[in-house]
Amino acid sequence: MIFEQIATGGCQSYLVGCADTSVAALIDPELSQIDHYLALAARDGLRIHYVIDTHTHADHFSATRQLARQLGVPVVMHRASPAPFVDMRVGDGEMVAVGKLRLKVLHTPGHTADSMCLQIEDRLFTGDTLLFGGTGRTDLPTGDPNALFDSLFDRVLKLDPELRIFPAHDYKGRQASTIGQELATNPRLQKRERAAFVEMMKNLNLSMPTHLTEALRTNMSGGKAVAQLLAEAAAGVPFMSLAELKARVDSADGDPIVLDVREREAYEAGHIPGARLLPRGQLELRVNEELPDPTRRLLTCCELGHVSTLAAFTLRQMGYLHTVALDGGMKAWRDAGYPVKTGQDA
């Protein structure tokens, strides 16, 4: 078996491959690591045949849908997953064939209703059901402390104590444990009476994940995260440096036309000399009136450089093919000591 563990902050992903057939599965991939996963697979001579999420993640953005589309392979999740884009829904006791290897599914609800663990040879990928020194929380959507108690004490902890566990998260840099070690030392597993365990889980008082709403929205629907939209826009837009734009503003030749896509209040508080106001929210409705010549070079700017990148990408899609974005924003422009004009007029 070929095995790679990839950490992204506290998130853990796993590439599991069959050495005889070069077939691989990728478990719990994170959106920002797509190129890394593909590079590892290529280095190891593997072809990813499945992308698998052990549950609906609430604290990071899954890469399963994008990788599945990119590679032409199925997304695998438990049949209880709410995600409409899942291609292969699996149930308890079923197996996913990874070449000559077999990933056995154990349905382990509790952290979420669709949580599952995956057993292969001497390893158990536990998702957020069982962590190093902890368990998955049960206070997020579809969480259930009673179900987690059953999944742990009636299923996972009755497996071979020598099974090595590999969770979907670890925030302390630990890389190895077994079911036996967790049963003996994991503080949460010392509450072996249902009532005590449920009471403990209901009173953990954990802070909410930073991107809870956005992560659930994208992971449950297959929609795009803001960071993904920005990355896609940045990949399709050229940029101009602050210094280059400063030189062009000083030359006063009107090339490029600078479009400030912030709201009027921010524009009037201080903008690049000569910049026109065209708020991002009005861009599609006003662009034909404001910019009748699609052959002119345009440059978009905003406060931090994010909205202007999206605006430049939109303009290019609309046929303004000479649009660029400022590499930075008004904050960087001001910090550089470059000139700023206030008021309504450009």
N, C-alpha and C positions, 0 to 999 in steps of 0.2 A: 504494500500500500504506500502510495506517495501522499504525504501530508504536509500542508502548510497552514500556519496560524498567522492571521493578519490583524494587528491591533490598530484601531482608529480611536484615539483617546481611550475611553473605557469600553468601547464596542469591540467585540471579537468576531472575526469571520474565519471560515475554515474552507480550504480547498482540499478535497479528498479525491484521489485518483487511483485507478487500477493500472499498475505497472505493465501488466500483460497486454492490455487492450488500449491503453492511453485514454480511456474514458474517465471523465471527472464530474464531480458535483461540487457546487459552490454553495456554502451554507451561511445564511444571514449576511449577505453582502451589503456594504454601506456605499451610498451614492458617490461619495467623493473619491472612492478607491477603485473605480472601474478600470482605469488604465493599469493600476498596480496588479489587479487580479489577472488581467489578460497577459501582462508581462510574465507573471509567475507561471501561469499555465503554459505559455510558450517556452519558457526556460526549462520546464520540467517535461516538455514534450506531450502535454495533455490537451485534450479537446473537451471543453466544458459542455456536457450534455443536459445538465439540469441546474437550475438556480432555485434554491430552497429557502424559504423563511420558516423558522420554527414557530413563529406567532406574528400577530400584527403588532409591529413595533410602535411605541409611542414617544420614544426619546431620540430617534434618529431616522434618517431617510433611507429607506430600502432601495437597493439598486436592482431588485429582481426584475421589475417590468422593463426597465431600459436595457438591461443585459439580455433579457429574453428576446426582445425585438432586435437588438443588435446582432445576436448570435443565431437567431432562429431556433431557439430551444424553449421548452416549456417552463413556466413558473409552477413550482410545487408547493402546496400548503395543505394543512389539514382541511377536511371537508367543511368544518365549521367556520372557516375564514369568510369574512364579509366581502373581501376584495373581488370585484367582478372580473378581473383579468387573470385569475388563476386558471391555468390550463389543465393541470393534473391535481385533482383533489384526492387526498389519501386518508385512510382510516386506520384505526387501531389494529395492530397486528399485521398490516400490509407491509410490503417491501418495495423499495426503489432499487432497480438493478443498475449498478454503476460498473459496467464491464462485468468482471467476475466477482465483484464485491456486492454486498447487499446491505442497504440501509433499512433497518427495521423501525417502523413507526410505533411509538407509544403515545397515545393521546393522554396528555397530562394537564387538563384544565385547572385554572386557579389564578395564575397571573393574568391570563386572558382565556376566553372560552375556547379559542382555537390553538392553544399551546400544545406543542408536542415535543417529545424527545426522540432522538434518532440514535439507534445502536448499530455500531459496525465493529466487528471483531472485539478488541479489548477496550473500546472507547464508547462513551455515551455523550452525545451532544445534547445538552440539557436546556438550551434556550435560556429563558428566564425562570424556569421552574426551580432549578437548584443552582445556586451560585457558590463560589468559594466563600465560605464563612457566612452565608446568608441564603435567602430565597428571593424569588421575585415578589414584588409588592402586589397587593390585591385591591388597591384603592383607585385604580384607573378603570376606564370603561371595560365592562364584562369581567372584571376581577371578582373573585369569590374565595374568601379564606377557607370556607368549608371544603370546597372543591380542591383547593391546594393541599389541604391536610390529607385528603384521600389520595391525591396524585402522588404525594411524597411518601406517606407511611404505608399505603396499600399497594404502591406500584414501584416507584423508583428505588426506595430504600430497601426493598426486598430483592433487588437484583444482586448479582455477584459483587461482594464488597471490594473486590480487586479491580472492578471496572474503573477506568480513568474517566474523569468528567471534564467536559469542555463547555463552559457556559457561553452565552451570547454577550455577557458583560463582565468586566472585572476592572475595578478602578484603582487597584493597589499593586499592579504589576505581577500578580501571582500567575503561574502558568501550569501548575500541576496539583492534582488532588485525586482522591478516589472516593467512591461511595462510602467505604468503610471509614476513611478519615473524616469525612463530613459528618457521618452519623455519630462519631465519637467526639468531635470538637466544634461543630457548627453550633453557635449559640441558639439559633432559632429551632434547631432540631432537638434541643433538649426539652422543649415543651411537647411532650408526647401524648398528652391528653387533649382531646379535640377542643374542649372549652377553653383551656389555657392557651392553646395555639391560636385559636380564632381571636381571643381577646388580645393577645399580643399583636397579631396582624392588624387588628382594627385600631390600634393605638401607636403605630410607628411614627406618626406625625412627620412624614417625609415631605420635603418640598416638591412641588410639581416640576416635571421636566421642562426645560427652557422652551422647546419647540413643540409642546404637547399638541396644540390644536392643529398646527401646520403638519406635523408628522402624521397624526392620525388621518387628516384629510388626504394627504398624498398617498399614504400606505394603504388606506382602505379603498380609495377611488382610482388610484393610478394617475392622479393629477400631478402637476409639477410643483416643486418647491420654488420659492423665490430665488434661492441660490442657483437652482438649475436653469431658470429662465434667464438670469443674469449671465451665467456661463455660456449659454447658447447664443445670447445676443452678442457677448464679447467676442465669440468665435467668428461672428459674421460682420464685424465692424472694425475698420481701421481707426487709429487714434492719432491725435496731435498733442505734442508736449506743451506744457505751460510756456516754456521759453520760446518755442516756435510761434505759438499764438501771440505772445507778447510782441515779438518782432513784426508780425503781420499787422497787429493793431497799430503799432508805431508807424508803419508805412502808410496806413490809411488808404489802402487801395481797394478796400471792400471785399477782399478775398481771403478767407471765406466769409460768407454771411454767418454771423454768430447768432444762434437761437438760444435764448435763456428759457429753459422749460420749467422753471420754478413758478410758484404762484406770484401774483402781482405784488403783494406785500414784501416778499423777499427780494424781488427784483428791484423795487423802488428803494429798498434799504441799502442797496449797493450791487452794481452789476459791472460787467466788463464794458468799457467805453465802446459805443457803437453797436452793442448787442440789442437784438430785437426780443421783445417778450412774446412767447408763444407757449403757454402752459401745457404741460404734458396731457392734462385731461381734456384739452380742446384741440389737440394736434390734428387728429383725423378730420375733424369738422371744419377747421379753418385753414388747413395747409394749402388748398387750391387757391384760395383768395389771397393768402399772404405770400405764397411762393409760386407764382405762375410759371416760372422758368425752371423745369426740372433738370436742366444741364448745369446749373450753378453749383459750386461747392458750398456745402453747408457744414457748420460745426455746432453741435449741441453741447450745452453745459448746464449743470445743476449745482446743488450745494456740495455733494460728495462724489459725484461721478457715476452713481448707479442709475438714477432715473434718466440721465442723459444718454447712457449706453442703450437702454431700452428704447428711448425715443429715436436714436440714430438707427437702430435696427428696424424699427417700424417704418421710418422714412425710406430706408433702402428697399423694404418690401413693397412700398407704395410707388416705387419708381424713381425716387431721388437717389440715384446710384452714386453720387459724389458726396454723400454725407459721411462725415467723420464725427467722432466724439472726443471731447477734451479728456486727456489722460490725467484725471484728477477732477477737482471741482472748484467752486468759488472759495471754499475754505482754504484749499491749497494755494489758490491765486492770491488771496489776501495774506496768507502766511508768508508768501514769497515777496511781499511788499510791492506787488504790481498795482497799477492804477485802478481805482474803482470810482464809478460815477453813481450818484444817487438821483432819485426823482424819477419822473415818468418818461422823459425823453431819452432816447438812445444817445 
